[in-house]
Structure formats: structure tokens, C-alpha cells
């Protein structure tokens, strides 16, 4: 629930759900049940509602007049932008290095211990210590089964995975719930869950972490952790904060994939909902800093000082050694891969949607059919989330250790550059239970880190390394495990599971087309990964560049472009991209960049409603306080009336946050007069700057006495005197595009005739989304789009959501 709406009158006409209706509501839209909107008279039925107040790119006239920077401040502001970007990206790069080193060493130690137990090799002191910690599980295994070493190995593997998974889930369930699905708890949670063997990636948490670091700088640091610097106050505005968060998301991608150019394009294509030319070089600068930091530490780690990390440099999956030549049969195979990727990707998105809804029911509600079939009681909390994580971890461990037993041992190839079989943490040839000079191809995929498994699938000149049955089983297992793993209480990303599954079926198709194709099966694995990414993410340019930077093979550019275009087109025929679906499930009011076709037949006044709540230029304190208590709106029109104007006219728009600051300052007057420069003298311009989440002035912080209620306050100094306005007869399609492209929260709809009170509204994203929801889901039992909001003033909180909030996963 929005914090601003807690003081809403209980007598307002708000739609509520009880009994059987509540049960049906939870089953159909579980992620929206706890977001009942209580903003004024709004009664939302199936419309997205979000407690997040978004940022606004519109520059306020009030800030220009109240907080005029000095000449010196103007000169240093440009340099401070560089310094802020450099500082945040340096931290992001260091976090990425720490993440990689920790995952490689924890996972490597776990797999080495498992391999050592299976092969009965002499192990070091650290491994012996770990085995002692697992003594209880091992003894239970020995007492339950006759075979010792294989069950000891499984007990060690499953025990380590369960411990790491439980720790990651505890961090998300108790300390940082926002880290689940994709701060410091998220960094450690990502390390633990990836090391636990889950089919998840670390790129989603890295994007979120980069954005969090940028947001921390954008809100002036953290007073709670005593991380504040005076110079950060210059970035406490919506424009700079949004730019910093966009750069943070780009830095996260660059850190996770070692793809600086791909990070820039990811921010442009997927992360930013508003783009400007200055943002291009800023994101490029930040990703360049990350790349330099990564390269420096990789060079340091290549000497062996970082344990198992440091191989490969900035190229994670190098396929440049393969010869790239293709003909007509190869093009047909690529087209088939694109079609398969689009179908599998859309099915993946559909199943992820259903699993997320199911997990929401499991984690939050318990049906009570004996007492009342329609009553749901909140019984489950963090313990249920941890139990679900532990269950999925155990299932993953069983698949990783159990499925290789169904594979047949393969003789080691005669001409191979690497050791076969290898007993270290990485490599293409895992011995598992096979005799000497043989390897288990399925163990080479399952008993490896996700990055090493991808390297094996994309390895070139190894066409016979994996059986067709192994590739098919691996694809099915990873496909299903990726679906059921995403959404549990751990920080997780979707890129790596999708690349794993796509590379699996890509290599499978390459083996099938081997008699008629010239492409290496490793390159087919790359194309399969690209097709599955295109079918799920529905991105094109950024994915293409990221894949090329990952694999170091520019000759594959035409084929990667082709397969991405085909898979995206096929996927769009069935549903939206996975990120769009998650945004909808979370109730974030994201607005598409294009207008819907039906909007061409409507005008702006068709989706607004009244009555309108406005303030006079000089308003009574009691009236302002009542409006703030009884509504959750974030913007209010200010109307000038005589004697301050010849006739009623729109003066501008005032924000709720600015009203709260003004009321707290108590610049009141006993008469209805203008305050002049008193606001500038008594309140600093930085007091009106954007605050961090939960740090601004709240309604309950105000100390308004009864005698103050009849006092007057001048709103002119804090009013945006030049808000964006459109005439009421403007096409809704034009208004929606203007609203989206300018990154607005509020847009005033003014009447065509004389007189403000003849009709004046504020168009917001909720009004547009409500109309879109009604058009997509026509239901005679529902209210019309206009009635969705009852007698709602059309200026309710827009809360324009940034697209950065979509990478939690």
C-alpha cells in the first residue's frame, strides 16, 4: 500500500474483496491482491497499481527560482557528473569482480570436493575440513546405503547446495525482500545462489546492484550508514538521478558479461524509458570504466592469485577459432532455429507467468476450505519462502547428480588438447563414474558451473563430444529448472538459464544438420542461445552486440541478426517479452512507447473524469491538509482567482512533496496575501529536492495546530508555472506519445472554451493504462474505463515508472 494513502477516509467509495471474491482475485491476479489502491475515490479492477513514486524529467520553474546555483556551482556541476559516474562505476566494477571471484571459488571448491569423494583422491586440508563439517550427512548416508563413496559425494554436493541456498533465501526473506527475483544483501545472495548450483544467472542482480549504487549517489548518499557527501546534493533531482540509474544498469550488464558496448545498448533498448544525447556518452564512459576495472583485475588474477578465477580475459565464451562459412542449408537451419526459439521462448514466458502466480499463492496465502472456502488467511511468511528455496535446491541437486548416471561412458578422443578425463573444476571431459580414459558427457554439463557448461556447449571442433540424447535431456532439464527456479526468494537473473537452454537445443539441431551443414556445432549452440534469448527477452540490437562481445566472432553477425529477428517476430505472435510480463505482474504502471490503435479514435477528455480538486494560488492550510489526507494524489492544479487574476486561470501544478515541505516550514499568513520572497529566505532549495525512498517529509511529520487551519499559505513560489498542457480535443494517441516521450508524470488537459472551470483535468499514466486494460479485456461485468476511477479527479498520482525497475531478475 502506498504510504501516502494510509490516512484515507474509510467512508470513501473503494472497491474491496471479501470471501469468495477475494479467493478468485488471488487466484487470477495474486501479485496485485495486496496492492489495493486507496487513492481518493479510485476503485481499480484489474488495473496496475504501484506504490512506487516515479521520477520526473520535467524541470520545475520553482527549482529555478528557489535554488539558483551560483556561478561556481555551475562550473563544477559538469565535473561532478563525471566524478559521480566514475565513482559509482568503479564500485560496480569492484562488485562484479568480487562476485565472479567468489562464485568461481565457492563453486569450484564444492565441485572439487564432490569429485574427490567420488574418485577417492587425496584432498587438501580445506577439503578435509569441509568434509568434517558434512560428517553427519555422510554418516547417515553410510548407514542407509551400502555404497559409500558415491553417496558421500551426493551428500556433500546436496549439503553444500542446501546450505548456500538456505543462506541466500534467508537474506532475501528476512533482510532484503526487494533483492528476490533479481544492496549488499543482494550481492551476497547472488553469490550464494549461483554457487548453490541453481539454474540462475548473476546478471540480473548485477544490473540491480549497479542501479542501486547509482541511486544511492543520486539521493545524496545514505544517512543510515553514514555515507553522505556534501557534493552529492547537486544530484538530488529527478533528471540526474534517472540518468545515474540508467548508467548504473548499463554498468551492471558490462560487469556481468564483460560487454561494455552491449551494456550501453542494453540501457538504450531495454532499461531507459527516456533517452537523450548526453546520456549516450555518459553510459559509454561508465561502461568503459567498468571494462578497465575488470581488465585490470583479470590481468592480476591470471597469475593465479584469485584461485579458480581469471581465465579467458574479457572474452567469456570464445568461438573465434571455428571457421565461419555457410550456404543455403545453413540458412535454412538458422531459420528453423529462429522459429524454434520464438516458440520455446513464448512458452517459457507463459510458464514463468504461471509459476510466479503460483509461488505468490504458496508464499503468502493459505486457503481455509473447512471454515469458509472463500477466506484466505495470512499464515506463511519467510519460513515458507525458505522452505520453497530448499525444495528447489534439493530437486536441482538430484537432477545434477542423478541424471549423469543415465549417460553412457564415452572413450576419450585421440586428438584432444585438454586432459581427458579431467578431475579439476572445469573442462569438457568429466570422469564421474566412468573407467579410466572415458568421460561422462552429461556430467560435463551438469557438474560444472553455469559459465563452464556454456563454454562446453559452445566449444568448437568437438562435434561428437555430446550425444544427442544428452543434449536433449540437458535442454529439457535446464528449461524446466529455469522456469521453476525463477521467482523463488533468491536474487536471480534470466540470461544465463536462457543461454544454457538455447545453447543445448542449438547444438542438438547442429548435430541433426551435421551431414548437410558447414557450420560447426559450437556455432549452432551460439545461434540457439541467440534464438532463445530473442524469443524470451524480445530484444535485438543489444542482444546481438552482447553475444558478439561474449564470443569474439564478428563473422557470425549476419546469422545472429537473422536468428534474433525471426525469434522475436515469432515470439511476438504469442505474447509479450518476459520483462514486460514481470512488470505487469508486479503492478508497475509502465507505459508502452507506441500508442494503441484505438487511441486514434479517442480524444483526451474521453478518459478523464471529475470532480477536480484544485488549490487557489493563496490557499487555506486546512483545505490543503484535508486534500492531502483524503487523497493520494501527487499533483494538484493551482488556479488563480480574483483578486490575483482578472478571471480564473490555470497558474500551474504543485506537487504533494513540495506542499509537505512548505507546510512543515509554516510560512503562514493571517490574511490572503502573497508571501513574496519569504519562502526563498526561510526554506533552502535543497529542501525541495528529491529525497530517497521513505526519507521525505510525511503527513504525520507535520505539526499543524488548530489555530493554523484557518491561516493562508502562498503556493506561487512552489508552483510549476509552465506545466505541459494539451487541449481537451487532442487525439489520445498524440497525448499518450507526448506523455511517454517527454517522461511526464502529469499533463494538464485544458478546455477549448473560455473559463478554467469549464473543464480542466490532469492526464496521468493510470488513466491511459486503465483505458488500455478495458480495451484489451472487455467484460460487461466491469465498469467502463472512465468509471474505473469513479468520481476520481483525473490528477491522481501518475507515478511514471522507470524502465530500470524491470531487472530483478
URVENTA-V799153 format. One record per residue. N is the residue number from 0. PHI is phi in radians with two decimals (999 if undefined). PSI is psi in whole degrees, -180 to 180 (NA if undefined). OMEGA is omega in whole degrees, -180 to 180 (none if undefined). Layout:
BEGIN
{{N/PHI/PSI/OMEGA} {N/PHI/PSI/OMEGA}}
END
This chain:
BEGIN
{{0/999/139/178} {1/-1.11/132/-180} {2/-1.06/-29/-177} {3/-1.25/-14/-172} {4/-1.82/8/-174} {5/-1.21/-25/-176} {6/-1.69/21/-179} {7/-1.18/142/177} {8/-1.11/140/-178} {9/-1.30/-16/-177} {10/-1.49/-3/-180} {11/-1.14/155/-177} {12/-1.41/86/-177} {13/-2.01/132/179} {14/-1.30/132/179} {15/-2.23/165/-177} {16/-2.19/131/178} {17/-2.42/159/173} {18/1.00/-131/-176} {19/-1.11/-37/178} {20/-1.06/-40/179} {21/-1.15/-40/180} {22/-1.10/-45/179} {23/-1.15/-37/179} {24/-1.09/-44/-179} {25/-1.13/-41/-178} {26/-1.21/-35/-177} {27/-1.49/-39/-179} {28/-2.44/71/-173} {29/-1.14/-31/-176} {30/-1.38/-6/180} {31/-1.92/-4/-174} {32/-1.15/-34/-178} {33/-1.55/3/180} {34/-1.88/44/178} {35/-1.09/123/-175} {36/-1.40/128/-179} {37/-2.13/38/-179} {38/-1.55/109/-180} {39/0.89/-130/-177} {40/-1.65/18/-177} {41/-1.17/137/171} {42/-2.28/96/-174} {43/-1.54/130/177} {44/-2.04/99/178} {45/1.30/11/179} {46/-1.67/141/-179} {47/-1.02/134/176} {48/-2.33/135/-173} {49/-2.40/135/178} {50/-1.43/1/-176} {51/-1.55/126/175} {52/-1.56/122/-171} {53/-1.46/175/177} {54/-1.59/165/-173} {55/-2.36/126/-179} {56/-1.41/-13/-176} {57/-1.21/128/179} {58/-1.39/131/-176} {59/-1.54/134/175} {60/-1.08/-34/-179} {61/-1.05/-42/-179} {62/-1.19/-30/179} {63/-1.25/-32/-178} {64/-1.54/-35/-177} {65/-1.45/-38/-175} {66/-2.09/73/179} {67/-1.41/116/-179} {68/-1.25/148/177} {69/-1.32/171/180} {70/-1.10/-40/178} {71/-1.12/-39/180} {72/-1.15/-37/178} {73/-1.11/-38/-177} {74/-1.23/-37/-177} {75/-1.52/-13/-177} {76/-1.08/-40/-179} {77/-1.10/-42/179} {78/-1.19/-34/-180} {79/-1.16/-31/177} {80/-1.08/-46/176} {81/-1.06/-45/-177} {82/-1.13/-42/180} {83/-1.13/-44/179} {84/-1.12/-43/180} {85/-1.11/-43/-178} {86/-1.12/-48/-178} {87/-1.16/-38/-179} {88/-1.28/-32/175} {89/-1.08/-44/177} {90/-1.10/-41/-180} {91/-1.11/-43/177} {92/-1.09/-41/178} {93/-1.14/-39/177} {94/-1.10/-42/178} {95/-1.09/-42/178} {96/-1.10/-47/180} {97/-1.06/-41/179} {98/-1.07/-48/-178} {99/-1.12/-46/-179} {100/-1.09/-44/-179} {101/-1.13/-45/-179} {102/-1.12/-46/-178} {103/-1.08/-40/-177} {104/-1.36/-41/178} {105/-1.15/-48/179} {106/-1.12/-42/-180} {107/-1.10/-43/178} {108/-1.09/-42/180} {109/-1.10/-46/-178} {110/-1.23/-36/176} {111/-1.11/-40/179} {112/-1.12/-42/179} {113/-1.11/-46/179} {114/-1.11/-41/179} {115/-1.11/-39/178} {116/-1.16/-37/-180} {117/-1.22/-40/-175} {118/-1.64/-5/-179} {119/0.99/40/177} {120/-1.42/156/175} {121/-1.19/131/-175} {122/-2.03/160/-178} {123/-1.35/178/-178} {124/-1.09/-40/-179} {125/-1.11/-42/179} {126/-1.15/-39/178} {127/-1.09/-41/178} {128/-1.04/-43/179} {129/-1.13/-39/179} {130/-1.14/-37/177} {131/-1.08/-39/179} {132/-1.13/-28/179} {133/-1.64/16/-171} {134/-1.05/-41/-177} {135/-1.10/-46/179} {136/-1.11/-39/-179} {137/-1.14/-44/-180} {138/-1.11/-39/177} {139/-1.10/-39/179} {140/-1.12/-42/-179} {141/-1.16/-36/-179} {142/-1.30/-22/-177} {143/-1.66/-25/-175} {144/-2.29/153/-180} {145/-1.39/-36/-180} {146/-1.41/126/-171} {147/-1.56/-56/-164} {148/-1.24/-37/-178} {149/-1.22/-37/179} {150/-1.29/-31/174} {151/-1.11/-42/-180} {152/-1.11/-43/179} {153/-1.16/-40/178} {154/-1.08/-41/179} {155/-1.15/-46/-179} {156/-1.11/-51/-178} {157/-1.15/-38/179} {158/-1.12/-45/177} {159/-1.09/-45/180} {160/-1.07/-43/-180} {161/-1.13/-42/-180} {162/-1.14/-45/179} {163/-1.15/-41/-180} {164/-1.15/-43/179} {165/-1.10/-40/179} {166/-1.13/-43/179} {167/-1.13/-41/180} {168/-1.17/-38/179} {169/-1.12/-39/178} {170/-1.06/-42/-179} {171/-1.32/-40/-174} {172/-1.32/-36/-174} {173/-1.84/-34/-171} {174/-1.82/-51/-174} {175/-2.36/81/179} {176/-1.06/-29/-179} {177/-1.16/-17/-179} {178/-1.36/-17/-177} {179/-1.19/142/180} {180/1.60/-35/176} {181/-2.81/NA/none} {182/999/-168/180} {183/-1.24/-45/177} {184/-0.99/-34/-180} {185/-1.22/-37/179} {186/-1.05/-52/180} {187/-1.20/-36/177} {188/-1.09/-40/178} {189/-1.12/-43/178} {190/-1.05/-45/-176} {191/-1.18/-44/-175} {192/-1.26/-37/177} {193/-1.19/-39/178} {194/-1.18/-25/-180} {195/-1.30/-3/177} {196/1.56/7/177} {197/-1.10/152/175} {198/-1.44/72/179} {199/-2.43/166/177} {200/-2.04/167/179} {201/-1.76/2/-176} {202/-1.29/-36/178} {203/-1.08/-53/175} {204/-1.03/-33/179} {205/-1.19/-40/176} {206/-1.09/-45/179} {207/-1.12/-41/180} {208/-1.13/-43/177} {209/-1.07/-41/178} {210/-1.16/-37/179} {211/-1.15/-42/178} {212/-1.09/-43/178} {213/-1.15/-40/179} {214/-1.14/-36/178} {215/-1.07/-42/178} {216/-1.23/-38/-179} {217/-1.16/-24/179} {218/-1.76/14/174} {219/1.54/19/-179} {220/1.59/-164/-178} {221/-2.24/116/176} {222/-1.24/-32/-178} {223/-1.06/-42/-179} {224/-1.76/13/176} {225/1.01/42/179} {226/-2.04/66/-179} {227/-2.12/142/176} {228/-2.30/141/-175} {229/-1.09/-36/-176} {230/-1.22/-16/180} {231/-1.24/-14/-179} {232/-1.11/-22/-179} {233/-1.20/-15/-179} {234/-1.81/8/-179} {235/-1.46/59/174} {236/-2.49/159/-172} {237/-1.09/-40/-176} {238/-1.13/-51/-179} {239/-1.17/-37/-180} {240/-1.16/-41/-180} {241/-1.15/-39/178} {242/-1.13/-42/179} {243/-1.11/-40/180} {244/-1.17/-39/176} {245/-1.08/-44/177} {246/-1.11/-36/178} {247/-1.11/-41/177} {248/-1.12/-41/177} {249/-1.10/-41/179} {250/-1.14/-35/178} {251/-1.10/-43/177} {252/-1.14/-43/179} {253/-1.08/-36/-180} {254/-1.29/-38/-177} {255/-1.28/-40/-175} {256/-1.89/-1/-176} {257/0.96/42/-176} {258/-2.22/85/-176} {259/-1.12/-44/180} {260/-1.19/-39/176} {261/-1.09/-34/177} {262/-1.12/-41/177} {263/-1.07/-47/-178} {264/-1.22/-32/175} {265/-1.10/-43/178} {266/-1.11/-38/-179} {267/-1.23/-45/-172} {268/-1.45/-36/-169} {269/-2.13/-33/-171} {270/-1.53/-45/-173} {271/-1.55/131/174} {272/-1.60/-6/178} {273/-2.57/131/-173} {274/-2.26/143/174} {275/-2.44/163/-171} {276/-1.08/-38/-179} {277/-1.11/-26/-179} {278/-1.24/-25/-178} {279/-1.13/-52/-178} {280/-1.27/-26/178} {281/-1.19/-43/177} {282/-1.18/-37/178} {283/-1.12/-41/178} {284/-1.10/-43/-177} {285/-1.19/-42/179} {286/-1.20/-31/176} {287/-1.13/-41/177} {288/-1.07/-45/179} {289/-1.07/-43/-180} {290/-1.09/-40/180} {291/-1.16/-42/179} {292/-1.10/-44/179} {293/-1.08/-45/-178} {294/-1.11/-39/-180} {295/-1.10/-45/-178} {296/-1.29/-33/177} {297/-1.14/-39/176} {298/-1.11/-39/178} {299/-1.18/-41/-177} {300/-1.30/-20/-180} {301/-1.15/-16/177} {302/-1.41/-4/178} {303/1.66/8/-178} {304/-1.41/-9/-178} {305/-1.93/22/178} {306/1.30/-122/-174} {307/-1.59/3/-177} {308/-1.77/151/172} {309/2.21/-7/-179} {310/-1.41/146/172} {311/1.67/-16/-178} {312/1.10/-143/-180} {313/-1.40/-10/178} {314/-1.69/114/-174} {315/-1.43/-41/-176} {316/-2.29/84/-173} {317/-1.37/121/176} {318/-2.13/17/-175} {319/-1.21/-15/-178} {320/-1.26/-22/-177} {321/-1.34/145/177} {322/-1.41/129/-178} {323/-1.83/105/173} {324/-2.55/135/-175} {325/-2.50/156/-179} {326/-2.30/-164/-177} {327/-1.06/-47/178} {328/-1.03/-34/178} {329/-1.15/-41/178} {330/-1.10/-41/178} {331/-1.10/-39/178} {332/-1.14/-38/179} {333/-1.16/-41/177} {334/-1.08/-42/177} {335/-1.07/-42/177} {336/-1.06/-41/179} {337/-1.10/-42/178} {338/-1.13/-46/179} {339/-1.08/-43/180} {340/-1.09/-40/178} {341/-1.13/-41/-180} {342/-1.21/-50/179} {343/-1.10/-37/180} {344/-1.16/-44/178} {345/-1.15/-37/176} {346/-1.15/-38/178} {347/-1.06/-46/179} {348/-1.10/-40/179} {349/-1.10/-44/-179} {350/-1.23/-37/176} {351/-1.08/-40/177} {352/-1.04/-47/-179} {353/-1.18/-39/-179} {354/-1.16/-41/178} {355/-1.07/-41/177} {356/-1.14/-40/179} {357/-1.15/-43/179} {358/-1.10/-35/178} {359/-1.10/-39/177} {360/-1.17/-42/-177} {361/-1.16/-41/-174} {362/-1.38/-28/-169} {363/-1.93/-32/-169} {364/-2.25/151/175} {365/-2.23/115/178} {366/-1.20/144/-180} {367/-2.08/75/-175} {368/-1.20/-24/-177} {369/-1.25/-44/-178} {370/-1.36/-54/-179} {371/-2.77/119/-176} {372/-1.04/-19/-176} {373/-1.74/-2/-176} {374/-1.70/132/177} {375/-2.00/135/-178} {376/-2.06/134/179} {377/-1.35/102/179} {378/-2.05/-28/-173} {379/-1.65/142/-180} {380/-2.42/-139/-179} {381/-1.02/-34/-179} {382/-1.09/-40/179} {383/-1.15/-37/179} {384/-1.15/-42/179} {385/-1.14/-40/179} {386/-1.09/-40/178} {387/-1.12/-42/179} {388/-1.11/-44/-180} {389/-1.11/-39/179} {390/-1.10/-47/179} {391/-1.13/-36/178} {392/-1.11/-44/179} {393/-1.11/-41/178} {394/-1.10/-42/178} {395/-1.11/-41/179} {396/-1.14/-40/179} {397/-1.10/-43/179} {398/-1.15/-44/-177} {399/-1.14/-37/-177} {400/-1.65/-28/-174} {401/-1.50/-40/-177} {402/-1.11/-36/177} {403/-1.04/-20/178} {404/-1.21/-19/179} {405/-1.52/-6/180} {406/-1.54/151/177} {407/-1.61/148/-180} {408/-1.28/141/-177} {409/-2.04/133/176} {410/-1.09/144/179} {411/-1.13/139/179} {412/-1.11/149/-176} {413/-1.20/-42/-178} {414/-1.89/100/179} {415/-2.51/135/-176} {416/-1.35/-32/-179} {417/-1.62/169/-179} {418/-1.26/138/179} {419/-2.41/125/-10} {420/-1.33/156/177} {421/-1.77/147/-178} {422/-2.00/7/178} {423/-1.55/-173/-171} {424/-1.25/-33/-176} {425/-2.07/174/179} {426/2.18/164/-176} {427/-1.53/-12/-170} {428/-2.22/93/179} {429/-1.58/133/-179} {430/-1.27/-48/-177} {431/0.95/-119/-177} {432/-1.75/9/-172} {433/-1.37/157/177} {434/-1.24/173/180} {435/-1.00/148/179} {436/1.12/23/175} {437/-2.31/158/178} {438/-2.43/159/179} {439/-1.84/111/-174} {440/-1.19/-32/-180} {441/-1.27/-35/176} {442/-1.15/-30/178} {443/-1.14/-22/178} {444/-1.68/-42/-174} {445/-1.45/-40/-177} {446/-1.63/56/179} {447/-2.58/163/171} {448/-1.19/160/-179} {449/-1.05/-39/179} {450/-1.12/-42/179} {451/-1.20/-35/177} {452/-1.11/-40/177} {453/-1.14/-40/178} {454/-1.05/-41/179} {455/-1.13/-42/-179} {456/-1.21/-31/-179} {457/-1.65/3/-179} {458/-1.13/140/-177} {459/-1.78/163/-180} {460/1.05/29/178} {461/-2.36/55/-172} {462/-1.12/-34/-176} {463/-1.71/13/-174} {464/-1.19/-36/-177} {465/-2.08/135/175} {466/-1.19/156/175} {467/-1.07/-40/180} {468/-1.13/-37/178} {469/-1.11/-45/180} {470/-1.12/-39/179} {471/-1.15/-46/180} {472/-1.13/-41/-180} {473/-1.12/-43/179} {474/-1.07/-47/-179} {475/-1.09/-41/-178} {476/-1.18/-47/-179} {477/-1.17/-38/179} {478/-1.04/-48/-178} {479/-1.26/-43/-180} {480/-1.14/-37/177} {481/-1.10/-37/-180} {482/-1.21/-47/-176} {483/-1.39/-16/180} {484/-1.45/-37/-179} {485/-1.21/127/180} {486/1.96/-16/175} {487/-1.36/171/-170} {488/-1.38/61/174} {489/-2.46/151/173} {490/-1.20/126/-174} {491/-2.56/152/176} {492/-2.12/159/-175} {493/-1.74/-17/-174} {494/-1.07/-53/-174} {495/-1.11/-47/176} {496/-1.00/-40/-180} {497/-1.20/-41/177} {498/-1.13/-41/179} {499/-1.03/-52/-178} {500/-1.12/-42/-179} {501/-1.14/-41/178} {502/-1.14/-32/178} {503/-1.12/-52/-179} {504/-1.36/-22/175} {505/-1.15/-44/178} {506/-1.17/-33/177} {507/-1.09/-46/178} {508/-1.14/-37/178} {509/-1.08/-38/177} {510/-1.16/-38/179} {511/-1.16/-37/-178} {512/-1.59/7/-175} {513/-1.00/-37/-179} {514/-1.14/-25/-174} {515/-2.04/1/-175} {516/-1.96/158/177} {517/-1.83/-12/-178} {518/-1.34/145/176} {519/-1.21/148/-179} {520/-1.13/-28/176} {521/-1.14/-36/176} {522/-1.22/-33/174} {523/-1.12/-36/175} {524/-1.07/-41/177} {525/-1.09/-44/180} {526/-1.16/-36/176} {527/-1.12/-42/177} {528/-1.10/-40/179} {529/-1.13/-41/-179} {530/-1.16/-40/-180} {531/-1.23/-37/175} {532/-1.09/-44/178} {533/-1.12/-35/-180} {534/-1.29/-25/-180} {535/-1.74/-50/-175} {536/-1.39/-31/-178} {537/1.10/31/172} {538/-1.81/158/-177} {539/-2.22/-67/-172} {540/-1.12/-51/-177} {541/-1.13/-41/178} {542/-1.09/-41/-179} {543/-1.06/-46/-178} {544/-1.22/-40/179} {545/-1.05/-44/-180} {546/-1.15/-39/179} {547/-1.20/-37/176} {548/-1.22/-32/179} {549/-1.22/-35/-170} {550/-1.89/-12/174} {551/1.08/42/-180} {552/-2.45/91/-178} {553/-1.24/-21/180} {554/-1.15/-19/179} {555/-1.48/1/-175} {556/-0.96/-49/-179} {557/-1.06/-42/-178} {558/-1.23/-38/178} {559/-1.14/-41/177} {560/-1.07/-44/-179} {561/-1.10/-47/-176} {562/-1.22/-33/177} {563/-1.17/-43/-180} {564/-1.13/-42/-179} {565/-1.18/-46/-178} {566/-1.16/-39/178} {567/-1.12/-43/180} {568/-1.10/-43/179} {569/-1.13/-43/-180} {570/-1.13/-38/-180} {571/-1.14/-18/177} {572/-1.26/-18/-175} {573/-1.91/-47/-178} {574/-2.78/-176/179} {575/-1.47/172/176} {576/-1.15/161/-175} {577/-1.14/-36/179} {578/-1.16/-41/178} {579/-1.09/-39/180} {580/-1.17/-39/180} {581/-1.18/-38/176} {582/-1.05/-43/179} {583/-1.15/-42/180} {584/-1.11/-37/-180} {585/-1.36/-7/179} {586/1.35/20/179} {587/-1.40/126/-174} {588/-1.35/62/179} {589/-1.33/142/-177} {590/-2.02/130/-179} {591/-1.16/153/-177} {592/-1.26/-24/-178} {593/-1.87/154/178} {594/-1.47/146/176} {595/-1.24/151/-178} {596/-1.01/-37/-177} {597/-1.17/-20/-178} {598/-1.15/-21/179} {599/-1.18/-20/-178} {600/-1.74/6/179} {601/-2.13/158/174} {602/-2.01/170/-173} {603/-1.05/-39/-176} {604/-1.21/-14/-178} {605/-1.26/-19/-176} {606/-2.04/7/177} {607/-1.76/160/-178} {608/-2.57/171/-176} {609/-2.39/-171/4} {610/-1.32/162/-176} {611/-1.62/134/175} {612/-1.72/116/-178} {613/-2.23/166/174} {614/-2.10/149/171} {615/-1.37/163/179} {616/-1.04/-36/172} {617/-2.12/107/-169} {618/-2.03/154/175} {619/-1.21/142/179} {620/-1.08/-40/-179} {621/-1.07/-39/179} {622/-1.15/-41/179} {623/-1.13/-45/-178} {624/-1.10/-39/179} {625/-1.13/-41/180} {626/-1.15/-39/180} {627/-1.19/-34/-180} {628/-1.31/-37/-172} {629/-1.66/-4/176} {630/-2.34/165/175} {631/-2.01/19/-177} {632/-1.15/147/178} {633/-1.81/-1/179} {634/-2.55/139/-179} {635/-2.33/131/174} {636/-1.20/144/177} {637/-1.96/124/-176} {638/-1.96/125/174} {639/-1.53/130/-180} {640/-2.20/164/176} {641/-0.97/138/16} {642/-1.62/6/-177} {643/-1.52/-8/177} {644/-2.68/154/-179} {645/-1.14/-35/178} {646/-2.56/162/-180} {647/-0.99/128/180} {648/-2.56/153/-179} {649/-1.26/118/178} {650/-1.52/-36/-179} {651/2.79/-156/-176} {652/-2.28/135/179} {653/-2.09/140/-178} {654/-1.59/151/178} {655/-1.03/-45/-177} {656/-1.07/-37/179} {657/-1.25/-36/176} {658/-1.09/-41/-180} {659/-1.12/-41/178} {660/-1.12/-41/-179} {661/-1.15/-42/179} {662/-1.16/-36/179} {663/-1.16/-33/178} {664/-1.28/-16/176} {665/0.95/50/175} {666/-1.59/75/-174} {667/-1.84/163/178} {668/-2.44/148/179} {669/-1.37/-12/-179} {670/-2.19/160/-178} {671/-1.46/82/-178} {672/-2.32/162/178} {673/-1.31/143/-177} {674/-1.47/-18/-179} {675/1.21/-133/-177} {676/-1.61/11/-176} {677/-1.12/-36/179} {678/-1.12/-41/-180} {679/-1.12/-37/-178} {680/-1.32/-35/-171} {681/-1.70/-21/-178} {682/-2.19/128/178} {683/-1.27/148/178} {684/-1.09/-29/180} {685/-1.23/-19/176} {686/-1.18/-26/179} {687/-1.57/-4/-179} {688/-1.20/161/-179} {689/-1.14/131/180} {690/-1.72/169/176} {691/-1.26/172/-178} {692/-1.06/123/177} {693/1.33/8/-176} {694/-1.81/-8/-177} {695/-1.37/178/177} {696/-1.24/131/180} {697/-1.89/163/-178} {698/-1.05/-38/-179} {699/-1.27/-11/178} {700/-1.40/-14/-177} {701/-1.30/141/178} {702/-2.04/75/-177} {703/-1.72/119/179} {704/-1.43/166/180} {705/-1.08/-37/-180} {706/-1.23/-19/178} {707/-1.36/-18/-174} {708/-1.13/-28/-179} {709/-1.64/3/178} {710/-1.39/166/180} {711/-1.96/152/177} {712/-2.38/135/-179} {713/-1.48/121/-178} {714/-1.64/-7/-176} {715/-1.04/-42/-178} {716/-1.12/-23/-177} {717/-1.91/8/-178} {718/-1.60/134/173} {719/-1.32/104/-172} {720/-1.38/-6/-180} {721/-2.33/62/178} {722/-1.26/158/176} {723/-1.23/129/-178} {724/-2.27/150/174} {725/-2.33/153/178} {726/-1.34/150/-173} {727/-1.12/-19/180} {728/-1.60/6/178} {729/-1.18/143/177} {730/-1.01/137/180} {731/-1.11/-32/178} {732/-1.10/-44/178} {733/-1.13/-42/-179} {734/-1.11/-40/-179} {735/-1.16/-43/179} {736/-1.14/-42/178} {737/-1.09/-43/179} {738/-1.06/-44/-176} {739/-1.29/-44/-175} {740/-1.26/-29/178} {741/-1.56/-6/178} {742/1.14/45/-175} {743/-1.55/158/168} {744/-1.80/-33/-178} {745/-2.38/143/175} {746/-2.40/122/-178} {747/-1.36/133/175} {748/-1.85/112/-174} {749/-1.82/154/-178} {750/-1.28/162/180} {751/-1.49/-29/-178} {752/-1.59/-169/-179} {753/-1.40/147/174} {754/1.67/122/-180} {755/-1.12/-42/-174} {756/-1.31/-3/173} {757/-1.17/-16/178} {758/2.71/112/179} {759/-2.57/123/-175} {760/-2.34/172/175} {761/-2.14/118/-180} {762/-1.44/132/-179} {763/-2.29/170/-178} {764/-1.13/-30/-180} {765/-1.16/-38/179} {766/-1.13/-42/180} {767/-1.18/-44/-180} {768/-1.18/-34/178} {769/-1.13/-42/177} {770/-1.12/-41/179} {771/-1.12/-41/179} {772/-1.11/-40/-180} {773/-1.19/-34/180} {774/-1.25/-38/-178} {775/-1.33/-30/-176} {776/-2.19/68/180} {777/-1.13/130/-177} {778/-2.57/117/-178} {779/-1.09/-20/-180} {780/-1.44/-13/180} {781/-1.54/163/174} {782/-1.37/163/176} {783/-1.23/170/-176} {784/-1.04/-42/179} {785/-1.16/-36/-179} {786/-1.38/-11/174} {787/-0.92/-36/-175} {788/-1.77/11/175} {789/0.94/-127/177} {790/-1.71/33/-177} {791/-1.17/131/168} {792/-1.07/140/-174} {793/-1.30/4/-179} {794/-1.74/24/180} {795/-1.16/167/-170} {796/-0.96/125/177} {797/-1.36/-46/180} {798/0.89/54/-179} {799/-1.01/114/-172} {800/-1.49/133/175} {801/-1.20/145/178} {802/-1.26/-18/177} {803/-0.99/-31/-175} {804/-1.28/-3/179} {805/-1.32/-21/-168} {806/-1.66/66/176} {807/-1.78/4/-180} {808/-2.44/NA/none}}
END
